[in-house]
Amino acid sequence: MANFYRDNDDMQFLFRHIDLGELAEIAEENFKFAAEFDYAPVNSEEAIQNYDMVLDSLGQLSGEFIAPRAEDVDREGNTLNEDGSVTYAKGIRESLEKLAQAEVMGFTLPYRFGGLNFPNLIYSMAIEIVSRADAALMNIFGLQGIAETINAFASEDIKLKYLYDFAAGKVTGAMVLTEPDAGSDLQSVKLRAFQDNGGKWYLHGVKRFITNGCGDVLLVLARSEPDRSGGLGLSLFVCDRGPTVHIRRLEDKLGIHGSPTCEIFFDNTPCEIIGERQRGLVTYVMSLMNGARIGIAGQSMGIAEAAFRVARDYAASRKQFGVAIEKLPAVRDMLIDMKIAIEAGRALLYETSRVVDIEIGYAKRLEADSRLRGNDNRDKAEAKQLKNDSRKYKRYAGMLTPMSKYYCSEMCNKIAYDSIQVLGGSGYMRDYACERHARDARITTIYEGTSQLQIVAAVRGVCSGTAEKFIAELAQQQFQPEVKDLLEKLAEGEEQLKKSIAFCKEAGNEYMDLYGRAVVDIAIDLITGFLLCGQASSKVDMEVAAAESEQTDDGETIPMKHRKAMIARRYITKNAYKIASLAELICSGDKSTFTDYEALVGGVSELAD
Ligand SMILES: Cc1cc2nc3c(=O)[nH]c(=O)nc-3n(C[C@H](O)[C@H](O)[C@H](O)COP(=O)(O)OP(=O)(O)OC[C@H]3O[C@@H](n4cnc5c(N)ncnc54)[C@H](O)[C@@H]3O)c2cc1C
């Protein structure tokens, strides 16, 4: 029986390695909900059992029901009907129904709306599991952030109107931001929001590239302040699908065929404002996008895992030159690097999700504390500490989120291409899933902000000292002696990062933009290096299966900790060379990109005019 949760050793290990008790306490606000809802856990143990149970049933659903439909979904795609409605592929319809029945469409929503109230970390795992089965389906499953945004910022009336239906899987939503002239630069959104004499809001204009734009509930970014350009002229609105919302076309695209990408025309569509005017982009969409970025990192992990498994299995059975190709050094090297890159990505993503959960916990405590302001019994020193901790985790989450999105999506593209390479000519054929994984992977570095935009977001944190502080905290873990030399290598890397940052700062903003990717790459390599050393020093006692070898016919088992130490060794040793060369490049002062562009790229072709 296929179970995409149980069969994933690394996920099983991390579920035990990460302190889920701490996250359960935060999500359950010290288990206060147990008094009101009989299905809410009374302690960490019960909460963790619930997480395990839900992931287990989702893993089974993904392995046995969703994955077998993914190929047909990819071939069938969606249909735009003459009446403007959209019909999903059969497999998507069936899987959505099953997900609703499994009650997993409100992962992080509060109990009072029928949600599971799970931490973000568990939701990230769920997204990975579903994406491994069908990356396109994840685009609808993973739009739960829309409900979260409503829960975080909308009025109680709006929450009551929508959130039960979201949690029950009765409605799906869409995040409606992009326009023909506003992609990466959302500050230039033009779609008009206006009020009638009675103060009722309406939307008018065009949006494009909207995933599930045919969904029931649309969160729309629109210009509510016609005289104000930039982000502060924008507000966020919610509207229902209805006669004034016209799906003008479905995009014909490279991958994620099961996920409809719509162009929408809003023709004076009635809507309601979310939260306050002018905070649409700067507060609400930023929060929505941060959640969605973690979602895409999870989607990337799922695609990478699926693509790796195709390659790994094929390499064991395909014979050339009288041996299975996995015996050939070039192939085995590729497979090991693929596996390590996936585990590094998972370490980074789960750590990011953990930090986001802690950040949310602090934000809730801060809000509760602000209600006590003026109370003489309030401990001022404690309140100050709370504020500082909250700020710190906000900064960590703000840096780690774009890092995860960037690393995991780039990594999954490489894995998907390498998977095709391992299969050779067969990998290029539609007979094997790796060509679909490669097509599905391609979007992950583009939507929810391109890799370049993630770097712009992450480099700020790296260069303002946040990365250094975060790395210093990671370095304080208890490590086992086996990784001592690796920690020394990481410490050298930290010095190189400091030098690189200092050089960039001295050289100015433009130079920092140019070498931002290299700086962020170094920081990511160091963070994941520490995380892998932490995993190698885990208290979790778990044996995992190793592959068959020449010495043993049957594969043996190996302690996961030992395996993780091997992974950390290979990852950190290889990266030490990479970090040294990146630091050298950054500190070279080479500005040829600025000076030589025209000469090097040549003119625009005449046909482009
Ligand atoms: C399949 C699909 C689904 C989508 N789903 C949704 C959705 O549900 N909702 C929604 O609102 N949008 C959605 N989008 C839109 C998506 O978020 C945008 O395509 C993406 O943000 C990039 O914008 P753009 O396509 O206009 O590219 P552009 O912004 O024109 O970027 C073009 C290139 O310039 C680079 N670039 C731009 N600005 C900078 C900068 N400041 N620094 C460095 N490089 C820069 C980019 O990295 C990119 O390489 C979807 C897109 C696709 C293809």
The ligand as an ORCA input file, in Angstrom:
! r2SCAN-3c Opt
* xyz 0 1
  C       1.218     29.236    -14.097
  C       1.147     30.546    -13.379
  C       0.309     30.697    -12.295
  C       0.224     31.921    -11.643
  N      -0.661     32.074    -10.602
  C      -0.861     33.316    -10.090
  C      -1.897     33.559     -9.128
  O      -2.593     32.645     -8.692
  N      -2.107     34.824     -8.717
  C      -1.369     35.868     -9.158
  O      -1.632     36.979     -8.766
  N      -0.349     35.668    -10.038
  C      -0.092     34.435    -10.517
  N       0.910     34.231    -11.433
  C       1.741     35.347    -11.828
  C       3.159     35.226    -11.279
  O       3.176     35.463     -9.912
  C       4.043     36.184    -12.089
  O       4.148     35.629    -13.387
  C       5.407     36.366    -11.452
  O       5.307     37.065    -10.243
  C       6.354     37.123    -12.382
  O       5.761     38.242    -12.936
  P       5.828     38.456    -14.533
  O       5.398     37.199    -15.174
  O       5.078     39.681    -14.875
  O       7.352     38.642    -14.842
  P       8.184     40.005    -14.749
  O       7.863     40.703    -13.488
  O       7.998     40.751    -16.013
  O       9.669     39.469    -14.664
  C      10.427     39.099    -15.826
  C      11.875     38.826    -15.398
  O      12.439     40.005    -14.792
  C      12.955     39.698    -13.494
  N      12.738     40.822    -12.577
  C      11.640     41.611    -12.470
  N      11.813     42.492    -11.471
  C      13.017     42.266    -10.938
  C      13.784     42.850     -9.870
  N      13.328     43.864     -9.146
  N      15.027     42.346     -9.611
  C      15.523     41.322    -10.345
  N      14.857     40.739    -11.347
  C      13.617     41.194    -11.643
  C      12.178     38.477    -13.064
  O      12.876     37.724    -12.091
  C      11.996     37.716    -14.364
  O      13.151     36.972    -14.611
  C       1.029     33.000    -12.068
  C       1.897     32.835    -13.142
  C       1.963     31.635    -13.804
  C       2.894     31.493    -14.975
*
